[in-house]
Amino acid sequence: MRADDGEGLLVGYVTGPAAATEATVMALARADAARTVVLVEGVSDQIAVETLAGRRGRDLAAEGIVVLPIGGAHGVARYLRRFGPEGTCARLAGLCDAGEAHIVSRGLAAAGLD
């Protein structure tokens, strides 16, 4: 690991007790205009995806991609309905922990996307 690997990693991210809620609100403000919305369980997942994209030379904002933390897998159905086939974005993707896949599957079914 290089000494600078973590330097500035959290610059631009909200911190503190309300970080999860604030991160979702901030991402939602950009999501309606996005070409692609990537649903992730939480802020740490958002940071991981955005950091990896940056390290691979990708500028998600310039590409019209928003990574949206949904506050846990149980919130997925609500966001699938909002952004799914009848929703506001052209493309919808997601990422969840393997242990939460059954919850996401139920959300997909509830939104008619299974």
C-alpha positions as CSV (number, residue, x, y, z in Angstrom):
1,M,0.0,0.0,0.0
2,R,1.3,3.4,-0.9
3,A,1.4,6.1,1.8
4,D,-1.0,8.3,-0.1
5,D,-3.7,5.7,-0.7
6,G,-6.1,7.1,1.9
7,E,-5.1,10.7,1.6
8,G,-8.2,12.8,0.9
9,L,-10.4,9.8,0.6
10,L,-13.3,11.4,2.5
11,V,-13.0,14.9,1.1
12,G,-16.4,16.0,-0.1
13,Y,-18.3,13.4,1.9
14,V,-20.6,14.4,4.8
15,T,-19.6,13.1,8.2
16,G,-21.2,12.9,11.6
17,P,-24.4,11.4,13.0
18,A,-26.6,12.5,10.1
19,A,-24.1,11.5,7.4
20,A,-26.3,8.6,6.0
21,T,-29.4,10.8,5.6
22,E,-27.4,13.7,4.2
23,A,-25.6,11.6,1.7
24,T,-28.9,10.2,0.4
25,V,-30.4,13.7,0.2
26,M,-27.4,15.0,-1.7
27,A,-27.4,12.0,-4.1
28,L,-31.2,12.3,-4.7
29,A,-30.7,15.9,-5.7
30,R,-28.5,14.7,-8.6
31,A,-30.3,11.5,-9.3
32,D,-33.4,12.8,-11.2
33,A,-31.1,14.3,-13.9
34,A,-28.8,11.2,-14.0
35,R,-28.5,8.8,-16.9
36,T,-27.7,6.0,-14.5
37,V,-28.5,5.5,-10.9
38,V,-26.5,2.9,-8.9
39,L,-28.3,1.9,-5.7
40,V,-26.0,0.9,-2.8
41,E,-26.9,0.0,0.7
42,G,-25.0,2.7,2.6
43,V,-22.5,5.6,2.6
44,S,-19.5,3.3,2.9
45,D,-20.6,1.5,-0.3
46,Q,-21.1,4.8,-2.0
47,I,-17.5,5.9,-1.0
48,A,-16.1,2.5,-2.1
49,V,-17.8,2.6,-5.6
50,E,-16.9,6.3,-6.2
51,T,-13.3,5.8,-5.0
52,L,-12.8,2.7,-7.2
53,A,-14.2,4.6,-10.2
54,G,-11.9,7.5,-9.6
55,R,-8.9,5.2,-9.3
56,R,-9.8,3.7,-12.6
57,G,-10.0,7.1,-14.2
58,R,-13.8,7.4,-14.3
59,D,-15.6,10.6,-13.6
60,L,-19.0,9.4,-12.6
61,A,-20.6,12.8,-12.4
62,A,-19.4,13.7,-16.0
63,E,-20.8,10.4,-17.2
64,G,-24.2,11.1,-15.6
65,I,-23.9,8.4,-13.0
66,V,-25.1,8.9,-9.4
67,V,-24.3,6.4,-6.7
68,L,-27.2,6.5,-4.3
69,P,-27.0,5.2,-0.7
70,I,-30.5,3.9,0.2
71,G,-30.1,3.4,3.9
72,G,-29.9,-0.4,3.8
73,A,-31.3,-3.2,1.7
74,H,-34.8,-2.8,3.1
75,G,-35.2,0.5,1.3
76,V,-34.6,-1.0,-2.1
77,A,-38.3,-1.4,-3.2
78,R,-39.0,2.3,-2.7
79,Y,-36.1,3.3,-4.9
80,L,-36.8,0.7,-7.5
81,R,-40.3,2.1,-7.9
82,R,-38.9,5.6,-8.1
83,F,-36.2,5.0,-10.6
84,G,-37.3,1.7,-12.3
85,P,-38.9,1.3,-15.7
86,E,-41.5,3.9,-15.2
87,G,-39.1,6.1,-13.2
88,T,-36.9,9.0,-13.9
89,C,-33.5,7.5,-15.0
90,A,-32.6,5.8,-18.2
91,R,-30.6,3.0,-16.4
92,L,-30.7,1.5,-13.0
93,A,-28.1,-0.7,-11.3
94,G,-27.4,-1.9,-7.8
95,L,-25.0,-3.5,-5.5
96,C,-25.7,-5.3,-2.2
97,D,-24.1,-7.6,0.3
98,A,-24.6,-11.3,-0.5
99,G,-26.4,-11.7,2.8
100,E,-29.0,-9.1,1.7
101,A,-29.7,-10.5,-1.7
102,H,-33.0,-12.1,-0.6
103,I,-34.2,-8.7,0.5
104,V,-33.3,-7.1,-2.8
105,S,-35.0,-10.0,-4.6
106,R,-38.2,-9.3,-2.7
107,G,-37.9,-5.6,-3.6
108,L,-37.5,-6.4,-7.2
109,A,-40.6,-8.6,-7.1
110,A,-42.6,-5.9,-5.3
111,A,-41.6,-3.3,-7.9
112,G,-42.5,-5.8,-10.7
113,L,-38.9,-6.1,-11.9
114,D,-38.1,-9.7,-11.0
